[in-house]
Structures are given as structure tokens and as C-alpha cells.
Amino acid sequence: MTDFTTRPLPEAPDVLAPDGSEVRLLAGLPAGSMAHFSLAPGAVAKAVQHRTVEEIWFVVSGAGEMWRRQGSREEIATLTPGLSLTIPVGTAFQFRAAPDQALGIVGVTMPPWPGPEEAVAADGPWVATV
């Protein structure tokens, strides 16, 4: 039997993601984990691609954009509070905060994040700043 987990949003980041965003770890279970990702106003994350995990993101604050590419399909989504989006396994992606607003996102990773070797660099549309 899996124990209950109760965890508030930490004030300080627990780690930096391979894309450069700040990560605050939240609750997790054997099938998935949850984290809060943030970028400062005007910050641009590194473009990456996950080897084995998929994610569902929910924008909780701020504004920005998310670029995603699967094979020949490519799109840029406008990120605003209340928007959810998916990052299927093998999708290259990159995100950035609006120039005047920090960006806050809650993401669920399935299965749980295995470690920094999970993300590999990808070619994205923007120059990373983090």
C-alpha cells in the first residue's frame, strides 16, 4: 500500500530542470509525479525532448508561449492561466515567459521523473536565456 503524501508548494526551488526552469517538487505516486515549474519574466527555457516520460501541464500564473514538435507537426501555443496541454513521449518542446510576467506551471510526469539524463537537447525556435 502506498502512503499518503501531503506537500505544500516550497518557497525555494528544489532543483533546476534540464531546460533551465525552476522546479518545486509536489506530491507523487508510483505511476506519476507532480511539480511546479517557473520562469522569470522574459526568460526562455532550453529546448528539450524527453526519452521515456510524458507530461500534462496546467498554467497557473503569468503568460508565455510553448513550442512543440512531433515529427513534421509543429505548433506554438499561447500560455495563459487555466490552459492545459500535453507533451507526449518524444516531443521536442521549448517554453518562454512573457516579457513582463513570470510564468508558473504545474506539471504531472508519467512515470515519475527518472533523473537529468531523461531530457536531451533539441533545436527550438528561440535562443535560451536560462
DSSP file (Angstrom, degrees, kcal/mol; ACC not computed):
  #  RESIDUE AA STRUCTURE BP1 BP2  ACC     N-H-->O    O-->H-N    N-H-->O    O-->H-N    TCO  KAPPA ALPHA  PHI   PSI    X-CA   Y-CA   Z-CA
    1    1 A M              0   0    0      0, 0.0     2,-0.3     0, 0.0     0, 0.0   0.000 360.0 360.0 360.0 136.8    0.0    0.0    0.0
    2    2 A T        -     0   0    0      1,-0.1     2,-0.0     0, 0.0    27,-0.0  -0.667 360.0-121.2 -85.3 136.2    1.3    3.5   -0.9
    3    3 A D        -     0   0    0     -2,-0.3     2,-0.1     1,-0.1    -1,-0.1  -0.331  29.6-100.4 -71.0 155.8    1.5    6.1    1.9
    4    4 A F        -     0   0    0     -2,-0.0     2,-0.4     2,-0.0    -1,-0.1  -0.442  34.8-153.4 -67.6 150.1   -0.4    9.4    1.7
    5    5 A T        +     0   0    0     -2,-0.1     2,-0.4     2,-0.0    22,-0.1  -0.999  15.3 179.0-127.6 133.9    1.7   12.4    0.7
    6    6 A T        +     0   0    0     -2,-0.4    -2,-0.0    20,-0.1    20,-0.0  -0.980  14.3 162.4-131.5 119.1    0.9   16.0    1.7
    7    7 A R        -     0   0    0     -2,-0.4    20,-0.3     3,-0.0     2,-0.1  -0.962  25.8-145.3-144.5 121.0    3.3   18.6    0.5
    8    8 A P        -     0   0    0      0, 0.0    -2,-0.0     0, 0.0     0, 0.0  -0.361  44.2 -83.3 -76.1 164.4    2.9   22.4    0.2
    9    9 A L        -     0   0    0     -2,-0.1    17,-0.1     1,-0.1    16,-0.0  -0.570  52.8-123.8 -66.0 117.8    4.5   24.4   -2.6
   10   10 A P        -     0   0    0      0, 0.0     4,-0.1     0, 0.0    -1,-0.1  -0.328   5.5-136.1 -65.0 147.3    8.0   25.0   -1.5
   11   11 A E  S    S+     0   0    0      2,-0.1    -2,-0.0    13,-0.0    13,-0.0   0.910  90.3  43.8 -68.4 -42.4    9.2   28.7   -1.3
   12   12 A A  S    S-     0   0    0      1,-0.1     2,-0.0     2,-0.0     0, 0.0  -0.746  99.6 -97.2-103.6 151.1   12.5   27.9   -2.9
   13   13 A P        -     0   0    0      0, 0.0    11,-0.3     0, 0.0     3,-0.1  -0.353  20.0-150.2 -63.0 144.9   13.1   25.7   -6.0
   14   14 A D  S    S-     0   0    0      9,-2.7     2,-0.3     1,-0.3    10,-0.2   0.852  74.8 -19.0 -79.5 -38.9   14.2   22.1   -5.2
   15   15 A V  E     -A   23   0A   0      8,-1.6     8,-2.6     6,-0.0     2,-0.5  -0.930  65.8-103.7-153.9 171.9   16.2   21.8   -8.5
   16   16 A L  E     -A   22   0A   0     -2,-0.3     6,-0.2     6,-0.2     5,-0.1  -0.934  39.1-125.9-102.7 135.0   16.7   23.3  -11.9
   17   17 A A    >   -     0   0    0      4,-3.0     3,-2.4    -2,-0.5     6,-0.0  -0.337  28.1-104.7 -70.7 159.5   15.1   21.3  -14.7
   18   18 A P  T 3  S+     0   0    0      0, 0.0    -1,-0.1     0, 0.0    28,-0.0   0.763 125.2  57.7 -56.2 -23.7   17.4   20.3  -17.7
   19   19 A D  T 3  S-     0   0    0      2,-0.1    27,-3.1    26,-0.1   111,-0.2   0.543 122.2-109.3 -83.8  -5.8   15.5   23.0  -19.6
   20   20 A G  S <  S+     0   0    0     -3,-2.4     2,-0.1     1,-0.3    24,-0.0   0.323  73.8 133.2  98.1  -7.0   16.6   25.6  -17.0
   21   21 A S        -     0   0    0     25,-0.1    -4,-3.0     1,-0.1    -1,-0.3  -0.406  63.5-104.5 -74.7 154.3   13.3   26.3  -15.4
   22   22 A E  E     -AB  16  38A   0     16,-2.2    16,-1.8    -6,-0.2     2,-0.5  -0.613  36.8-155.4 -77.0 137.8   12.9   26.3  -11.6
   23   23 A V  E     -AB  15  37A   0     -8,-2.6    -9,-2.7    -2,-0.3    -8,-1.6  -0.969  14.6-172.0-122.2 127.4   11.3   23.2  -10.2
   24   24 A R  E     - B   0  36A   0     12,-2.5    12,-2.6    -2,-0.5     2,-0.2  -0.976  28.3-130.6-114.5 116.7    9.4   22.9   -6.9
   25   25 A L  E     + B   0  35A   0     -2,-0.5    10,-0.2    10,-0.2     2,-0.1  -0.429  29.7 177.7 -72.6 137.7    8.6   19.2   -6.2
   26   26 A L  E     -     0   0A   0      8,-2.5     8,-0.1     1,-0.3    -1,-0.1  -0.293  43.0 -38.5-116.6-157.0    5.0   18.4   -5.2
   27   27 A A  E     -     0   0A   0    -20,-0.3     7,-2.0    -2,-0.1     2,-0.3  -0.231  57.9-176.4 -70.2 158.2    3.2   15.1   -4.5
   28   28 A G  E     - B   0  33A   0      5,-0.2     5,-0.3    -3,-0.1    80,-0.0  -0.982  14.9-164.6-150.9 160.9    3.9   11.9   -6.3
   29   29 A L  E >   - B   0  32A   0      3,-3.5     3,-1.1    -2,-0.3     0, 0.0  -0.851  47.5 -89.8-135.9 171.5    2.8    8.3   -6.6
   30   30 A P  T 3  S+     0   0    0      0, 0.0     3,-0.1     0, 0.0     0, 0.0   0.804 126.2  45.6 -57.1 -29.4    4.4    5.3   -8.3
   31   31 A A  T 3  S-     0   0    0      1,-0.2     2,-0.3    80,-0.1    -3,-0.0   0.606 126.0  -4.0 -91.0 -11.9    2.7    6.0  -11.6
   32   32 A G  E <   -B   29   0A   0     -3,-1.1    -3,-3.5    79,-0.2     2,-0.3  -0.983  54.7-141.8-172.5 160.8    3.4    9.7  -11.7
   33   33 A S  E     -BC  28 109A   0     76,-2.4    76,-3.2    -2,-0.3     2,-0.4  -0.922  13.2-143.5-131.8 158.4    4.8   12.8  -10.1
   34   34 A M  E     + C   0 108A   0     -7,-2.0    -8,-2.5    -2,-0.3     2,-0.3  -0.949  21.3 168.6-124.9 142.2    3.8   16.5   -9.9
   35   35 A A  E     -BC  25 107A   0     72,-2.4    72,-3.1    -2,-0.4     2,-0.5  -0.973  32.1-124.7-147.4 160.3    5.9   19.6   -9.9
   36   36 A H  E     -BC  24 106A   0    -12,-2.6   -12,-2.5    -2,-0.3     2,-0.4  -0.950  27.6-164.1-107.5 123.7    5.6   23.4  -10.2
   37   37 A F  E     -BC  23 105A   0     68,-3.4    68,-2.8    -2,-0.5     2,-0.3  -0.861   9.2-176.8-107.4 141.4    7.8   24.9  -13.0
   38   38 A S  E     -BC  22 104A   0    -16,-1.8   -16,-2.2    -2,-0.4     2,-0.4  -0.995  15.2-169.8-141.9 149.6    8.6   28.6  -13.2
   39   39 A L  E     - C   0 103A   0     64,-1.8    64,-2.6    -2,-0.3     3,-0.1  -0.989  28.5-118.8-130.6 141.7   10.4   31.1  -15.4
   40   40 A A    >   -     0   0    0     -2,-0.4     3,-2.3    62,-0.2    57,-0.3  -0.314  54.6 -68.8 -70.6 160.9   11.1   34.7  -14.6
   41   41 A P  T 3  S+     0   0    0      0, 0.0    61,-0.2     0, 0.0    -1,-0.2  -0.275 123.3   8.2 -52.7 132.1    9.7   37.4  -16.8
   42   42 A G  T 3  S+     0   0    0     56,-2.2     2,-0.1    59,-0.5    60,-0.1   0.377  95.2 140.3  78.0  -3.9   11.3   37.3  -20.3
   43   43 A A    <   -     0   0    0     -3,-2.3    54,-2.5    55,-0.3     2,-0.4  -0.429  37.8-155.7 -75.3 146.9   13.1   34.0  -19.6
   44   44 A V  B     -F   96   0B   0     52,-0.2    85,-2.6    -2,-0.1    86,-1.3  -0.989  10.7-139.5-124.6 122.7   13.4   31.4  -22.3
   45   45 A A        -     0   0    0     50,-2.7   -25,-0.2    -2,-0.4     2,-0.2  -0.309  29.6 -96.8 -73.5 161.1   13.9   27.7  -21.4
   46   46 A K        -     0   0    0    -27,-3.1     2,-0.4    82,-0.1    49,-0.2  -0.520  41.6-108.5 -72.7 146.5   16.2   25.4  -23.3
   47   47 A A        +     0   0    0     75,-0.3    75,-2.1    79,-0.2     2,-0.3  -0.647  51.2 166.4 -76.4 132.0   14.6   23.2  -26.0
   48   48 A V  E     -GH  93 121B   0     45,-2.3    45,-2.8    -2,-0.4     2,-0.3  -0.876  29.7-146.8-139.9 171.4   14.5   19.6  -24.9
   49   49 A Q  E     -GH  92 120B   0     71,-1.8    71,-2.6    -2,-0.3     2,-0.3  -0.990  22.1-128.9-140.7 134.9   12.9   16.2  -25.7
   50   50 A H  E     - H   0 119B   0     41,-0.7    40,-1.1    -2,-0.3    69,-0.2  -0.653   7.4-154.6 -87.7 141.9   12.0   13.5  -23.1
   51   51 A R  S    S-     0   0    0     67,-2.0    -1,-0.1    -2,-0.3    68,-0.1   0.901  84.1  -4.4 -78.8 -44.3   13.2   10.0  -23.7
   52   52 A T  S    S+     0   0    0     66,-0.2     2,-0.3    37,-0.1    37,-0.1   0.528 110.6  79.4-133.7 -10.7   10.6    8.0  -21.7
   53   53 A V        -     0   0    0     65,-0.1    37,-0.4    35,-0.1     2,-0.3  -0.703  51.7-156.6-106.9 156.8    8.2   10.2  -19.9
   54   54 A E  E     -D  110   0A   0     56,-2.3    56,-2.8    -2,-0.3     2,-0.3  -0.911  14.8-155.3-122.7 157.3    5.1   12.2  -21.0
   55   55 A E  E     -DE 109  87A   0     32,-2.0    32,-2.9    -2,-0.3     2,-0.4  -0.939  16.9-153.7-135.6 154.2    3.7   15.2  -19.2
   56   56 A I  E     -DE 108  86A   0     52,-1.9    52,-2.6    -2,-0.3     2,-0.3  -1.000  23.9-161.9-121.7 126.2    0.5   17.1  -18.7
   57   57 A W  E     -DE 107  85A   0     28,-3.1    28,-2.2    -2,-0.4     2,-0.4  -0.842  10.8-168.0-112.4 147.3    0.9   20.8  -17.9
   58   58 A F  E     -DE 106  84A   0     48,-2.4    48,-2.9    -2,-0.3     2,-0.5  -0.983  21.2-134.2-133.9 120.4   -1.5   23.3  -16.4
   59   59 A V  E     +D  105   0A   0     24,-2.8    23,-2.7    -2,-0.4    46,-0.3  -0.622  27.8 171.7 -77.9 123.7   -0.7   27.0  -16.4
   60   60 A V  E     +     0   0A   0     44,-2.5     2,-0.3    -2,-0.5    45,-0.2   0.676  60.9   4.6-105.2 -23.5   -1.4   28.6  -13.0
   61   61 A S  E    S+D  104   0A   0     43,-1.8    43,-2.5    19,-0.1    -1,-0.3  -0.995  99.0  13.6-159.4 156.6    0.0   32.1  -13.4
   62   62 A G  S    S-     0   0    0     -2,-0.3     2,-0.3    41,-0.2    41,-0.2  -0.349  71.7 -90.3  81.8-157.5    1.6   34.5  -15.8
   63   63 A A        +     0   0    0     39,-0.3    35,-2.7    38,-0.2     2,-0.3  -0.977  51.1 120.1-154.8 158.7    1.8   34.3  -19.6
   64   64 A G  E     -JI  79  97B   0     15,-1.7    15,-3.1    -2,-0.3     2,-0.3  -0.969  47.1 -83.3 173.4-158.5    4.1   32.9  -22.3
   65   65 A E  E     -JI  78  96B   0     31,-2.1    31,-2.3    -2,-0.3     2,-0.4  -0.982  19.4-154.8-140.5 151.0    4.4   30.5  -25.2
   66   66 A M  E     -JI  77  95B   0     11,-2.5    11,-3.2    -2,-0.3     2,-0.4  -0.994   7.6-160.4-128.2 124.1    5.1   26.8  -25.7
   67   67 A W  E     -JI  76  94B   0     27,-3.4    27,-2.0    -2,-0.4     2,-0.3  -0.877  14.1-179.5-100.8 135.6    6.5   25.4  -28.9
   68   68 A R  E     -JI  75  93B   0      7,-2.5     7,-2.2    -2,-0.4     2,-0.4  -0.992   7.7-172.6-135.2 144.4    6.1   21.6  -29.5
   69   69 A R  E     +JI  74  92B   0     23,-2.5    23,-2.3    -2,-0.3     2,-0.4  -0.990  10.2 175.4-139.7 130.5    7.2   19.4  -32.4
   70   70 A Q  E >  S-J   73   0B   0      3,-2.5     3,-2.4    -2,-0.4     2,-0.2  -0.956  71.1 -54.9-127.7 109.8    6.4   15.8  -33.2
   71   71 A G  T 3  S-     0   0    0     -2,-0.4     0, 0.0     1,-0.3     0, 0.0  -0.400 124.0 -14.8  58.2-121.7    7.9   14.7  -36.5
   72   72 A S  T 3  S+     0   0    0     -2,-0.2     2,-0.4    -3,-0.1    -1,-0.3   0.514 117.0  97.8 -91.3  -5.6    6.7   17.1  -39.1
   73   73 A R  E <   +J   70   0B   0     -3,-2.4    -3,-2.5     2,-0.0     2,-0.3  -0.724  49.2 167.7 -88.3 129.9    3.9   18.6  -36.9
   74   74 A E  E     +J   69   0B   0     -2,-0.4     2,-0.3    -5,-0.2    -5,-0.2  -0.995   3.8 162.9-141.3 142.8    4.9   21.8  -35.1
   75   75 A E  E     -J   68   0B   0     -7,-2.2    -7,-2.5    -2,-0.3     2,-0.5  -0.993  28.2-140.3-156.8 158.6    2.9   24.4  -33.2
   76   76 A I  E     -J   67   0B   0     -2,-0.3     2,-0.4    -9,-0.2    -9,-0.2  -0.991  21.3-160.5-120.4 124.2    3.2   27.3  -30.7
   77   77 A A  E     -J   66   0B   0    -11,-3.2   -11,-2.5    -2,-0.5     2,-0.5  -0.851  18.8-125.5-105.0 139.8    0.6   27.6  -28.0
   78   78 A T  E     -J   65   0B   0     -2,-0.4     2,-0.6   -13,-0.2   -13,-0.3  -0.733  26.9-140.4 -81.1 126.3   -0.1   30.8  -26.1
   79   79 A L  E     +J   64   0B   0    -15,-3.1   -15,-1.7    -2,-0.5     5,-0.0  -0.807  34.7 153.0 -96.6 120.8    0.1   30.1  -22.4
   80   80 A T    >   -     0   0    0     -2,-0.6     3,-2.0   -17,-0.2   -21,-0.3  -0.960  54.5 -74.6-138.9 155.3   -2.4   31.7  -20.1
   81   81 A P  T 3  S+     0   0    0      0, 0.0   -21,-0.2     0, 0.0     3,-0.1  -0.229 118.5  28.7 -54.2 134.8   -3.8   30.7  -16.7
   82   82 A G  T 3  S+     0   0    0    -23,-2.7     2,-0.3     1,-0.3   -22,-0.1   0.250  89.6 124.0  98.6 -10.6   -6.3   27.9  -17.0
   83   83 A L    <   -     0   0    0     -3,-2.0   -24,-2.8   -24,-0.2     2,-0.3  -0.645  39.7-168.0 -84.2 136.9   -4.7   26.3  -20.1
   84   84 A S  E     +E   58   0A   0     -2,-0.3     2,-0.3   -26,-0.2   -26,-0.2  -0.933   9.8 171.5-119.3 150.7   -3.7   22.7  -20.1
   85   85 A L  E     -E   57   0A   0    -28,-2.2   -28,-3.1    -2,-0.3     2,-0.3  -0.978  23.1-124.2-152.1 162.6   -1.5   20.9  -22.7
   86   86 A T  E     -E   56   0A   0     -2,-0.3   -30,-0.2   -30,-0.2    -2,-0.0  -0.812   5.6-162.1-113.4 152.3    0.3   17.6  -23.2
   87   87 A I  E     -E   55   0A   0    -32,-2.9   -32,-2.0    -2,-0.3     3,-0.1  -0.827  23.7-156.3-127.7  89.7    3.8   16.7  -24.0
   88   88 A P    >   -     0   0    0      0, 0.0     3,-2.0     0, 0.0   -38,-0.2  -0.208  37.9 -74.2 -64.2 158.5    3.8   13.2  -25.4
   89   89 A V  T 3  S+     0   0    0      1,-0.3   -35,-0.1   -37,-0.1   -38,-0.1  -0.239 120.9  18.7 -51.2 134.7    6.9   11.0  -25.2
   90   90 A G  T 3  S+     0   0    0    -40,-1.1     2,-0.4   -37,-0.4    -1,-0.3   0.435  88.0 139.0  83.9  -0.9    9.5   12.1  -27.7
   91   91 A T    <   -     0   0    0     -3,-2.0   -41,-0.7   -21,-0.1     2,-0.3  -0.638  48.6-137.7 -78.9 128.9    8.0   15.5  -28.3
   92   92 A A  E     +GI  49  69B   0    -23,-2.3   -23,-2.5    -2,-0.4     2,-0.3  -0.688  35.3 170.7 -80.0 139.3   10.6   18.3  -28.6
   93   93 A F  E     -GI  48  68B   0    -45,-2.8   -45,-2.3    -2,-0.3     2,-0.3  -0.992  23.2-179.3-151.7 157.9    9.4   21.4  -26.7
   94   94 A Q  E     - I   0  67B   0    -27,-2.0   -27,-3.4    -2,-0.3     2,-0.3  -0.974  10.7-167.4-153.0 144.4   10.5   24.8  -25.5
   95   95 A F  E     - I   0  66B   0     -2,-0.3   -50,-2.7   -29,-0.2     2,-0.3  -0.950   2.5-169.5-137.3 159.0    8.7   27.5  -23.5
   96   96 A R  E     -FI  44  65B   0    -31,-2.3   -31,-2.1    -2,-0.3   -52,-0.2  -0.992  20.6-121.9-146.9 151.6    9.2   31.1  -22.6
   97   97 A A  E     - I   0  64B   0    -54,-2.5   -33,-0.3    -2,-0.3     5,-0.1  -0.601  39.5 -98.1 -89.2 152.1    7.6   33.6  -20.2
   98   98 A A    >   -     0   0    0    -35,-2.7   -56,-2.2     3,-0.3     3,-1.1  -0.308  38.7-108.8 -61.7 154.2    6.1   36.9  -21.4
   99   99 A P  T 3  S+     0   0    0      0, 0.0    -1,-0.1     0, 0.0    -2,-0.1   0.793 116.1  33.4 -58.4 -29.0    8.5   39.9  -21.1
  100  100 A D  T 3  S+     0   0    0      1,-0.1     2,-0.4   -59,-0.1   -38,-0.0   0.299 113.7  60.1-113.3   9.1    6.5   41.4  -18.2
  101  101 A Q  S <  S-     0   0    0     -3,-1.1   -59,-0.5   -38,-0.1    -3,-0.3  -0.996  70.8-128.4-143.0 134.6    5.2   38.3  -16.4
  102  102 A A        -     0   0    0     -2,-0.4     2,-0.5   -61,-0.2   -39,-0.3  -0.437  31.3-130.7 -68.8 154.9    6.7   35.3  -14.6
  103  103 A L  E     -C   39   0A   0    -64,-2.6   -64,-1.8   -41,-0.2     2,-0.4  -0.949  21.1-171.6-115.8 129.5    5.3   32.0  -15.7
  104  104 A G  E     +CD  38  61A   0    -43,-2.5   -44,-2.5    -2,-0.5   -43,-1.8  -0.984   9.1 173.1-123.4 127.8    4.0   29.3  -13.3
  105  105 A I  E     -CD  37  59A   0    -68,-2.8   -68,-3.4    -2,-0.4     2,-0.5  -0.989  22.9-148.8-134.4 138.5    3.0   25.9  -14.5
  106  106 A V  E     -CD  36  58A   0    -48,-2.9   -48,-2.4    -2,-0.4     2,-0.4  -0.941  25.7-171.4-104.2 129.5    2.0   22.7  -12.6
  107  107 A G  E     -CD  35  57A   0    -72,-3.1   -72,-2.4    -2,-0.5     2,-0.5  -0.941  19.6-151.0-125.6 144.6    3.0   19.5  -14.4
  108  108 A V  E     -CD  34  56A   0    -52,-2.6   -52,-1.9    -2,-0.4     2,-0.5  -0.962  15.7-158.3-110.7 127.0    2.3   15.8  -14.0
  109  109 A T  E     -CD  33  55A   0    -76,-3.2   -76,-2.4    -2,-0.5   -54,-0.2  -0.910  13.2-133.2-109.9 129.5    5.1   13.5  -15.2
  110  110 A M  E    S+ D   0  54A   0    -56,-2.8   -56,-2.3    -2,-0.5   -78,-0.2  -0.989  91.7  16.8-130.6 124.1    4.2    9.9  -16.0
  111  111 A P  S    S-     0   0    0      0, 0.0   -79,-0.2     0, 0.0   -78,-0.2   0.741 119.1 -86.8 -63.9-179.8    6.0    7.8  -15.0
  112  112 A P        -     0   0    0      0, 0.0    -2,-0.1     0, 0.0   -84,-0.0  -0.129  57.7 -79.7 -55.8 152.9    7.8    9.9  -12.3
  113  113 A W        -     0   0    0      1,-0.2   -81,-0.0    -4,-0.1    -4,-0.0  -0.332  40.9-161.2 -56.1 121.3   10.8   11.8  -13.4
  114  114 A P        -     0   0    0      0, 0.0    -1,-0.2     0, 0.0     3,-0.1   0.694  50.6 -76.1 -84.1 -18.2   13.8    9.4  -13.6
  115  115 A G    >   -     0   0    0      1,-0.1     3,-2.1     2,-0.0     4,-0.3  -0.793  58.4 -56.4 142.9 174.8   16.6   12.0  -13.5
  116  116 A P  G >  S+     0   0    0      0, 0.0     3,-1.0     0, 0.0    -1,-0.1   0.724 120.2  68.4 -61.5 -24.2   18.5   14.5  -15.6
  117  117 A E  G 3  S+     0   0    0      1,-0.2   -66,-0.0    -3,-0.1    -2,-0.0   0.603  82.8  78.8 -70.1  -9.3   19.5   12.0  -18.3
  118  118 A E  G <  S+     0   0    0     -3,-2.1   -67,-2.0   -68,-0.1     2,-0.4   0.852  85.6  64.7 -65.5 -36.1   15.8   11.8  -19.2
  119  119 A A  E <   -H   50   0B   0     -3,-1.0     2,-0.4    -4,-0.3   -69,-0.2  -0.759  65.3-169.1 -97.3 133.2   15.9   15.1  -21.2
  120  120 A V  E     -H   49   0B   0    -71,-2.6   -71,-1.8    -2,-0.4    -3,-0.0  -0.914  33.0 -96.8-117.2 148.3   18.0   15.5  -24.3
  121  121 A A  E     -H   48   0B   0     -2,-0.4     2,-0.3   -73,-0.2   -73,-0.3  -0.284  42.8-173.6 -63.0 144.9   18.8   18.8  -26.1
  122  122 A A        -     0   0    0    -75,-2.1     2,-0.7   -29,-0.1   -75,-0.3  -0.895  31.8-102.9-132.8 163.2   16.6   19.7  -29.1
  123  123 A D        -     0   0    0     -2,-0.3   -75,-0.1   -77,-0.1   -31,-0.0  -0.823  47.7-179.8 -88.8 117.5   16.6   22.5  -31.7
  124  124 A G        -     0   0    0     -2,-0.7     4,-0.1     2,-0.2   -77,-0.0  -0.571  39.0-109.3-112.1 177.3   13.9   25.0  -30.7
  125  125 A P  S    S+     0   0    0      0, 0.0     2,-0.3     0, 0.0    -2,-0.0   0.662  93.7  55.8 -81.6 -16.0   12.7   28.3  -32.2
  126  126 A W  S    S-     0   0    0    -81,-0.1     2,-0.5   -31,-0.0    -2,-0.2  -0.816  84.8-108.8-121.3 156.4   14.1   30.6  -29.6
  127  127 A V        -     0   0    0     -2,-0.3   -83,-0.1   -81,-0.1   -81,-0.0  -0.728  42.1-123.3 -80.6 122.6   17.5   31.4  -28.0
  128  128 A A        -     0   0    0     -2,-0.5   -83,-0.2     1,-0.1   -82,-0.1  -0.354  26.4-175.8 -68.0 145.5   17.5   30.1  -24.4
  129  129 A T              0   0    0    -85,-2.6   -84,-0.2    -2,-0.0    -1,-0.1   0.409 360.0 360.0-119.7  -2.9   18.3   32.5  -21.6
  130  130 A V              0   0    0    -86,-1.3   -85,-0.1  -111,-0.2   -84,-0.1   0.362 360.0 360.0-116.2 360.0   18.4   30.2  -18.6
